[in-house]
Structures are given as C-alpha cells and as structure tokens.
Amino acid sequence: MSDTTTPGLTLPDVTHHRAELGGAELHYVAAGASGSPVLLVHGWPETWWAFRGLIPLLAASHRVHAVDLRGFGASSKDPRATYGEAASAEDLHRLVAHLDVGPVHLLCQDISGGLAVAFAAQHPDDVLSLTGVETTLAGYGLERLADVNHGGSWHVGFLGAPGIPELLLGGHERDLLGWAYDVMGATPESVTPADLDEFVGAYSGPDAWHGTSGLYRDLFTDAGRTRALLTDKPLTMPVLAVDGPSHPLTADTLRQVAAGDFAEARIEGVGHLVAQQAPTELAEIVLGFLAGVRNAPVTQRG
C-alpha cells in the first residue's frame, strides 16, 4: 500500500509504501518505471535515505526499491519482535514476493551484508545478482572489526551487547551518530546537517535501537553459522564487490562465497560511506555490472 504521509525527508519521483510481512511492517520507497528491479539495503547508521543520491541514477533505467530494515527508520520497532540477520533475511524474501517484480538485483552495504548474503543463499530464485558495498561477514573478517587491540572499533562490541544500546543511548543519539559519520569519512558535501538530522531522528525514540543491536549481536553469536550456510549454499548468482578505503575487505570476503561470476571494483578517495559519498561513481559501476547480468537466469544447486 502507499503511504498518505511521508516519514522524514524524501525525493522527487519517489513513492513511499508499507508492507505487512507477518513478522514486521516494512517501510520502503519505489522509483523508476521500467527495467529490471533493484533492491537497496542500507547499513548502519543509515536508513533508506543513505541511497538518496543513488536512487535517481539507477531509476533512470531500473525499477528501484530501497527498504528500511525491521527496527530501522520508519519500519516497525516492536520490542516483542525478533531482530537479527535471520529475521531480516526472511523479511527480504517476503518483500520480494510482495513487490511481485520477479527476482531482483540486490545491493547491500555495511552491516547488512550478512543478512543479504543469507537471503541470497537461501532464496536464490529471488536474486538476479548481488552487489556488496563495504561489507564483510561473520566468520570471514567481520570479527576483526570488533578487535580494538588490532585496529577494530569499540562501537561494534557496544552495539552488540544485549540491552546496552537501548539502556544508554537515549538522549545521546546525535553524539554517537555524529561521531560515527565523522569516523566513516563523511563530509559536509556528502552528509549535510539536514541529512544528519534525518538519521538522528530515525535513531531516536522508544525502541529505535532494536534493529541495530539485533544485527550487531549476531556477530557474537554466529558460532560458524554463516560459514556453514555458505559452504553448503555458495552464491550462485553473479556477485560484485565494491570497496572504498584501502583494504579490499569486501572483495576478499565475497570472493570466498561466490560460486559463479565474480567482479570487484574500488572507488578511490572515498571513505566507508560509499553510497552517500560517491553515488555517481557507484552508480556507474553498478549499472555496468547489471548490464551484463540483467537477463541471466538464477542457477539453483542440485
């Protein structure tokens, strides 16, 4: 269904919708009238608004959807619901069925890599291709980002500690998000004060941290689950890895789990927030990749 009100900032030629998917009500936006479908999945600390620069560029030739994951943005934040990669991966499966546009080109970034890859591995008929942007997976390198003794960041463990974000972050949302965007390389040109206000608003209020804590907590409870899944069900659709900073962590990760065509790209001079900092460059890379796989069938393992 379409919304009669628009939550927060919006874009021209974008429509807002809600889908009741059983375990959650998801907010998503749609743009573009033709071409193969693309589904964009945000990371942290983001919502669908992270793709504000990318959506118009893709929508010129594709039908584009960008979702707020459960517990994020304008999607439901029920404290009684389940949060984490498994729940959000199933949400994407149900969302693709709800959209009724056929299999999608899936693009994920940051912490959403685990849930997007799980979705693609478990439901290959839903996914034409997978693009990972600045992401890695539990069991393949994500743990290193929590190791503060070897260059990791304190926030990974903090956000994954059960109950701690909900307990301590009320009233300090702007402090944390301002720090995060600074560390991740945001500039006034890429993330304006109005953009930051939008994100702060999305992460403020009762129950606003359930989605975040659920995804980060999965890193510490994975116990080999992701590696076992991808050993049994590697990604059979074409895969593109896009990295920004100097270390090709995304490519190093996704190369290990791709059983079919694999491509990689690097955008120089950009930080972690690739979609927000370099939407034009990212769109050029993604559109070139999609042009080669647009009509490729999804392969199922026997």
KANOR-V76904 format. One record per pair of residues at least 6 apart in sequence whose ideal C-beta (glycine too) atoms are under 6 Angstrom apart, sorted by the first residue. I is the first residue (numbers start at 1). J is the second residue. D is the distance in whole Angstrom. If there is no record, write none. Layout:
BEGIN
I;J;D + I;J;D
END
This chain:
BEGIN
1;18;6 + 2;15;6 + 2;17;5 + 3;16;4 + 6;16;5 + 7;74;4 + 8;198;5 + 9;198;5 + 11;52;6 + 13;31;6 + 14;29;5 + 14;31;5 + 15;30;5 + 16;29;6 + 17;28;6 + 18;25;6 + 18;27;6 + 19;26;5 + 19;98;5 + 21;91;6 + 21;94;4 + 24;70;4 + 24;76;5 + 24;91;6 + 25;76;4 + 26;67;6 + 26;75;5 + 27;68;5 + 27;74;4 + 27;75;5 + 28;65;5 + 28;67;4 + 29;48;6 + 29;66;5 + 30;65;5 + 31;55;5 + 31;59;4 + 31;64;5 + 32;59;3 + 32;62;5 + 32;63;5 + 32;64;5 + 35;61;5 + 35;62;4 + 35;63;6 + 36;62;6 + 36;294;5 + 37;63;5 + 37;101;4 + 37;104;5 + 38;58;6 + 38;62;5 + 38;64;5 + 38;105;5 + 39;65;5 + 39;104;4 + 39;106;5 + 40;51;5 + 40;66;4 + 40;107;5 + 41;108;4 + 41;112;5 + 41;116;5 + 42;50;5 + 43;109;5 + 43;110;2 + 43;111;5 + 43;112;5 + 44;110;6 + 44;111;5 + 44;212;6 + 45;177;5 + 45;180;5 + 45;199;6 + 47;68;5 + 47;72;6 + 47;73;3 + 47;202;5 + 48;66;4 + 48;68;5 + 49;198;5 + 50;275;5 + 50;276;6 + 51;66;5 + 51;275;6 + 53;279;3 + 54;275;5 + 54;279;4 + 54;283;6 + 55;64;5 + 57;283;4 + 58;64;5 + 68;74;5 + 68;75;4 + 69;88;5 + 69;211;6 + 70;88;6 + 70;91;6 + 70;211;6 + 71;77;5 + 71;83;5 + 71;210;4 + 71;211;2 + 72;211;4 + 73;202;5 + 77;207;4 + 77;210;6 + 79;207;5 + 83;210;5 + 83;211;6 + 83;214;3 + 84;214;4 + 84;218;5 + 85;114;5 + 85;115;4 + 85;118;6 + 85;218;5 + 88;115;4 + 89;115;5 + 89;118;4 + 89;119;4 + 92;119;5 + 93;123;5 + 93;126;6 + 96;104;6 + 96;126;5 + 103;126;5 + 103;127;6 + 103;128;5 + 103;298;6 + 105;128;5 + 105;129;5 + 105;290;5 + 106;116;6 + 106;127;5 + 106;130;5 + 107;131;4 + 108;116;3 + 108;132;6 + 109;133;4 + 109;134;6 + 109;135;6 + 110;134;6 + 110;135;6 + 111;215;5 + 113;132;5 + 113;135;3 + 113;137;6 + 114;137;5 + 114;138;6 + 120;127;4 + 120;130;5 + 120;235;6 + 121;229;6 + 121;230;6 + 121;233;4 + 124;236;6 + 124;298;5 + 124;300;6 + 125;298;5 + 127;237;5 + 129;237;5 + 129;238;5 + 129;293;5 + 130;237;6 + 130;239;5 + 131;240;4 + 131;286;6 + 132;241;5 + 132;250;5 + 132;254;5 + 133;242;5 + 133;274;5 + 134;244;6 + 134;250;6 + 134;272;5 + 134;274;5 + 135;250;5 + 136;142;5 + 136;249;5 + 136;253;4 + 137;226;5 + 137;253;6 + 138;219;5 + 138;222;4 + 138;226;5 + 139;226;5 + 139;227;4 + 140;253;5 + 141;249;6 + 141;253;5 + 142;219;6 + 144;152;6 + 145;152;5 + 145;156;5 + 146;152;5 + 146;156;4 + 146;157;5 + 148;154;6 + 159;165;6 + 159;212;6 + 159;213;6 + 159;216;4 + 160;216;4 + 160;217;5 + 160;219;6 + 160;220;5 + 165;209;4 + 165;213;5 + 166;209;5 + 173;200;5 + 173;203;5 + 173;204;5 + 174;200;5 + 177;199;6 + 177;200;6 + 181;191;5 + 184;271;5 + 184;272;4 + 184;273;5 + 185;271;2 + 185;272;6 + 186;273;6 + 190;276;5 + 190;277;4 + 191;276;6 + 230;257;4 + 234;257;5 + 234;259;4 + 235;257;6 + 235;258;5 + 236;259;5 + 236;260;5 + 236;299;4 + 237;298;6 + 238;260;6 + 238;261;4 + 238;293;4 + 239;254;5 + 239;258;4 + 239;262;5 + 240;263;5 + 240;289;5 + 241;250;4 + 241;251;4 + 241;254;4 + 241;264;4 + 242;265;5 + 243;250;5 + 243;251;6 + 243;266;5 + 244;267;5 + 244;270;4 + 244;271;6 + 244;274;5 + 251;264;4 + 255;262;6 + 265;285;5 + 267;278;5 + 267;281;5 + 270;277;5 + 270;278;5 + 271;277;6 + 274;282;6 + 275;282;6
END
